[in-house]
Amino acid sequence: MKIVSVVGARPQFVKLGMMARAFGRAAQTAGDVQHVIVHTGQHYDRSLSDVFFDELELPSPDVNLGVGSGPHGAQTGAMLRGLEDAFVKLEPDLVLAYGDTNTTLASALAAVKLHTPVGHIEAGLRSHNKQMPEEVNRIVSDHVSTLLFCPTRKAVDNLCEEGFGSPLLGGRLVPIGSLRPETRATADRPWVVNVGDVMYDSVLFHRERASTRTRVLEDLGLAGSPYGVLTVHRAENTDDPTRLREIFSGAASVVRSGLPVVCPLHPRTKGVLAQHVARELTDLVRIIEPASYYEMLTLLANARLVLTDSGGVQREAYMLGVDCVTLRDETEWVELLETGRNRLAGARAAEIVASAEALLHRAPPVRIDPLYGDGNAADRIVEVCVEWGSLG
């Protein structure tokens, strides 16, 4: 059975690390599982691509399309063309699409147009805002997929509300070794499976390694001191000068209140920051180069507070026991809001400051509820793929 993973962006590389390990284990036991990696090149800068493959010890991509950046339509079109050619040559039995990027959409569409089944990792997430490109990507990918790998029970419920039918095992987290469906999934009758979050697998696997393999805290003079972490990369924030100014104004106020804030600056933000945000604000926030995965994991694990518009960073913060202010008007990770440890502030300086102060002055949580499975999502996904293949 040949399974092709298509990745192209930083969060997908992180998930691929755990999936590659799980496929390696399956190949040793099943013997007939071949895992192929295709890189679209959506993130092509070394700081957002090569360093992740090196640090996470990922296998080199079998195919690299080298698409690069560009407008959504042009970028997605170039990916579709390249992926179609790759799939024709590779003849996969199943294509795995990860997350909600243009790479996700292109891989799902290219595969289904060739009548190749698709498995969508992180299926069922909804922000209920179709102005977000990511929302459109995830909805379309779900609706052409044969295997829907949901990271949470809420994601399962979202798909049920959209008419996908009954989830396997009633939507409960699937125990490893217990999946015995009677009928094979198809694009018209997909399996909806609660497998947990591969991101949680990665945090559990790498957090101790990260603490011993980077000196980012020492290099920045942050070791043993309270600080905050700011990340901004979504187009809704970086392409809107007003929202970007408000975010940095709010972060600067947090700094003035006594909490230093460090910001690993995403390349898409760097080009517009100097043009639209006053120097007095950016000088207060400590801007650094993009962080590697281990550097970012270490920064998050030791932070007092996180401010971010990233879905991945929201979850990593929670998994590491750090409170978070989300710089968006909605989030697909609604279960985080229900914990009280994540607050939506949008891009309003006053709300960012109020949310930060509320989180900084509350008692620290006594425990972390297991919202994202048990750290074995990758093994579950591989097991479902193999089980599905055996029925065909």
DRENTORSE-591062 format. One record per residue (C-alpha): residue in one letter; x, y, z. Coordinates in steps of 0.2 Angstrom, whole numbers, padded with zeros to 4 digits, always signed. Example, Ala and Ser with C-alpha at 12.3 -4.5 7.8 and 13.67 -1.06 7.14 Angstrom:
2
A+0062-0022+0039
S+0068-0005+0036
//
This chain:
392
M+0000+0000+0000
K+0008+0017-0006
I+0003+0032+0005
V+0008+0049-0001
S+0010+0063+0012
V+0009+0081+0005
V+0016+0095+0015
G+0022+0112+0011
A+0021+0123+0027
R+0029+0124+0044
P+0015+0116+0054
Q+0014+0102+0042
F+0032+0098+0044
V+0029+0096+0063
K+0015+0084+0060
L+0024+0075+0047
G+0038+0071+0059
M+0027+0060+0070
M+0018+0053+0055
A+0034+0047+0047
R+0039+0039+0063
A+0022+0030+0064
F+0024+0024+0046
G+0041+0018+0050
R+0034+0007+0064
A+0020+0001+0053
A+0032-0004+0039
Q+0042-0015+0051
T+0026-0024+0057
A+0015-0024+0042
G+0028-0025+0029
D+0018-0018+0014
V+0016+0000+0019
Q+0026+0012+0008
H+0026+0031+0014
V+0031+0044+0001
I+0033+0062+0005
V+0029+0076-0007
H+0034+0094-0003
T+0025+0108-0013
G+0038+0121-0008
Q+0024+0133-0001
H+0037+0137+0013
Y+0053+0137+0004
D+0064+0149+0015
R+0077+0139+0025
S+0070+0146+0042
L+0053+0139+0038
S+0057+0123+0029
D+0075+0115+0028
V+0078+0119+0047
F+0063+0109+0051
F+0068+0094+0041
D+0085+0095+0049
E+0080+0097+0067
L+0066+0085+0067
E+0076+0072+0057
L+0063+0070+0044
P+0066+0060+0028
S+0070+0071+0013
P+0055+0073+0002
D+0054+0061-0012
V+0047+0075-0023
N+0049+0094-0021
L+0039+0105-0032
G+0047+0121-0027
V+0031+0131-0030
G+0036+0146-0018
S+0025+0160-0013
G+0012+0170-0023
P-0006+0175-0024
H-0018+0161-0018
G-0025+0157-0035
A-0008+0157-0044
Q+0000+0147-0030
T-0014+0134-0028
G-0014+0132-0047
A+0004+0129-0048
M+0003+0116-0034
L-0012+0107-0043
R-0002+0106-0059
G+0013+0099-0050
L+0004+0087-0039
E-0006+0080-0053
D+0010+0076-0062
A+0017+0068-0046
F+0002+0058-0042
V+0001+0051-0060
K+0019+0045-0058
L+0018+0039-0040
E+0001+0030-0042
P-0003+0031-0023
D-0017+0021-0015
L-0020+0036-0003
V-0015+0054-0002
L-0014+0062+0015
A-0018+0081+0016
Y-0013+0090+0032
G-0021+0105+0040
D-0029+0120+0031
T-0016+0128+0019
N-0016+0130+0001
T-0005+0114+0000
T-0020+0105+0009
L-0032+0111-0004
A-0022+0107-0019
S-0017+0090-0013
A-0035+0085-0009
L-0041+0092-0026
A-0027+0085-0036
A-0030+0068-0029
V-0049+0067-0030
K-0049+0073-0048
L-0038+0058-0052
H-0050+0047-0041
T-0037+0044-0028
P-0044+0043-0010
V-0039+0057+0002
G-0036+0056+0020
H-0038+0073+0029
I-0028+0076+0045
E-0036+0089+0056
A-0053+0086+0048
G-0069+0095+0055
L-0061+0111+0061
R-0072+0126+0059
S-0070+0145+0063
H-0087+0148+0054
N-0079+0163+0045
K-0077+0160+0026
Q-0067+0176+0024
M-0052+0166+0030
P-0044+0156+0016
E-0040+0143+0029
E-0058+0140+0032
V-0062+0137+0014
N-0047+0126+0012
R-0053+0115+0026
I-0071+0114+0021
V-0067+0109+0003
S-0054+0096+0009
D-0066+0088+0021
H-0079+0087+0008
V-0069+0077-0005
S-0060+0066+0008
T-0063+0047+0011
L-0054+0047+0028
L-0058+0061+0040
F-0045+0061+0054
C-0053+0073+0068
P-0042+0079+0082
T-0056+0083+0094
R-0073+0078+0098
K-0079+0095+0093
A-0072+0092+0076
V-0082+0076+0075
D-0098+0085+0080
N-0095+0099+0066
L-0094+0085+0053
C-0110+0077+0060
E-0119+0094+0059
E-0114+0095+0040
G-0122+0078+0036
F-0107+0067+0036
G-0116+0053+0045
S-0112+0043+0060
P-0094+0043+0066
L-0084+0028+0070
L-0087+0022+0088
G-0099+0036+0091
G-0085+0049+0089
R-0075+0043+0104
L-0056+0043+0103
V-0053+0027+0094
P-0043+0014+0105
I-0028+0008+0096
G-0031-0010+0089
S-0050-0009+0091
L-0055-0002+0074
R-0065-0016+0065
P-0077-0007+0052
E-0087-0019+0041
T-0088-0008+0026
R-0074+0001+0017
A-0075+0020+0016
T-0077+0030+0000
A-0078+0049-0004
D-0097+0047-0004
R-0097+0037+0012
P-0082+0043+0022
W-0076+0037+0039
V-0076+0050+0052
V-0063+0045+0066
N-0058+0054+0082
V-0039+0050+0082
G-0033+0065+0093
D-0021+0078+0088
V-0004+0074+0080
M+0002+0091+0087
Y+0000+0084+0104
D+0010+0069+0099
S+0024+0081+0094
V+0024+0091+0109
L+0025+0076+0121
F+0039+0068+0110
H+0050+0084+0108
R+0048+0095+0123
E+0062+0087+0133
R+0073+0086+0118
A+0070+0104+0114
S+0075+0110+0131
T+0092+0101+0130
R+0096+0105+0111
T+0094+0124+0111
R+0101+0139+0121
V+0088+0151+0114
L+0083+0157+0132
E+0101+0160+0137
D+0105+0168+0120
L+0091+0180+0123
G+0094+0183+0141
L+0077+0176+0146
A+0082+0161+0156
G+0074+0161+0173
S+0064+0177+0169
P+0045+0180+0165
Y+0042+0185+0147
G+0028+0184+0134
V+0029+0177+0116
L+0021+0186+0101
T+0018+0178+0084
V+0009+0186+0070
H+0007+0179+0052
R-0011+0178+0046
A-0015+0188+0031
E-0030+0196+0040
N-0018+0204+0052
T-0002+0206+0042
D-0011+0213+0026
D-0022+0226+0036
P-0011+0240+0043
T-0024+0245+0056
R-0025+0228+0063
L-0006+0226+0063
R-0004+0243+0072
E-0017+0238+0085
I-0008+0222+0089
F+0009+0229+0091
S+0001+0243+0101
G-0007+0230+0113
A+0010+0221+0114
A+0019+0236+0118
S+0007+0240+0132
V+0010+0223+0139
V+0029+0227+0139
R+0026+0244+0148
S+0016+0234+0161
G+0032+0225+0165
L+0032+0209+0155
P+0045+0208+0141
V+0038+0202+0124
V+0049+0193+0111
C+0042+0191+0094
P+0050+0178+0081
L+0045+0188+0066
H+0037+0178+0051
P+0043+0183+0034
R+0026+0189+0028
T+0026+0201+0043
K+0043+0208+0041
G+0040+0217+0024
V+0025+0227+0031
L+0030+0230+0049
A+0042+0245+0046
Q+0030+0253+0033
H+0015+0253+0044
V+0020+0252+0062
A+0028+0266+0072
R+0046+0263+0077
E+0042+0267+0095
L+0030+0251+0096
T+0042+0239+0087
D+0057+0245+0098
L+0047+0240+0114
V+0044+0222+0107
R+0059+0212+0105
I+0059+0206+0087
I+0070+0191+0083
E+0073+0180+0067
P+0060+0165+0064
A+0063+0152+0077
S+0066+0134+0074
Y+0054+0121+0080
Y+0065+0117+0096
E+0068+0136+0099
M+0049+0139+0098
L+0044+0125+0109
T+0057+0131+0122
L+0051+0149+0121
L+0033+0143+0123
A+0036+0131+0137
N+0045+0144+0148
A+0033+0159+0144
R+0022+0167+0156
L+0010+0172+0142
V+0007+0169+0123
L-0001+0181+0111
T-0004+0174+0094
D-0015+0172+0078
S-0009+0155+0075
G-0020+0140+0078
G-0005+0128+0081
V+0003+0140+0093
Q-0013+0142+0103
R-0014+0123+0105
E+0005+0121+0109
A+0003+0135+0123
Y-0012+0125+0131
M-0002+0109+0129
L+0013+0117+0138
G+0002+0125+0152
V+0004+0143+0146
D-0011+0155+0145
C-0014+0163+0128
V-0022+0178+0120
T-0028+0175+0103
L-0026+0189+0090
R-0041+0184+0080
D-0060+0187+0080
E-0064+0169+0081
T-0055+0152+0082
E-0057+0135+0076
W-0051+0128+0092
V-0066+0133+0102
E-0063+0120+0116
L-0048+0131+0121
L-0060+0146+0125
E-0071+0135+0136
T-0056+0131+0147
G-0054+0150+0151
R-0035+0149+0147
N-0037+0156+0130
R-0046+0173+0127
L-0051+0180+0110
A-0045+0198+0108
G-0046+0201+0090
A-0034+0215+0084
R-0040+0228+0097
A-0026+0235+0108
A-0037+0238+0123
E-0044+0221+0122
I-0027+0213+0120
V-0021+0222+0136
A-0037+0218+0145
S-0036+0199+0141
A-0017+0199+0145
E-0020+0207+0162
A-0034+0195+0166
L-0024+0180+0162
L-0008+0186+0171
H-0017+0190+0187
R-0027+0174+0188
A-0021+0158+0198
P-0011+0146+0187
P-0021+0130+0182
V-0019+0115+0192
R-0021+0103+0178
I-0022+0102+0159
D-0038+0093+0153
P-0034+0080+0139
L-0043+0089+0125
Y-0032+0082+0111
G-0030+0063+0114
D-0016+0054+0123
G-0001+0057+0112
N-0004+0042+0100
A-0014+0051+0086
A-0001+0047+0072
D-0001+0028+0076
R-0020+0029+0076
I-0020+0037+0059
V-0008+0024+0051
E-0018+0010+0059
V-0034+0017+0051
C-0026+0019+0034
V-0019+0001+0035
E-0036-0006+0040
W-0045+0004+0026
G-0033-0003+0014
S-0035-0021+0020
L-0054-0020+0015
G-0051-0015-0003
//
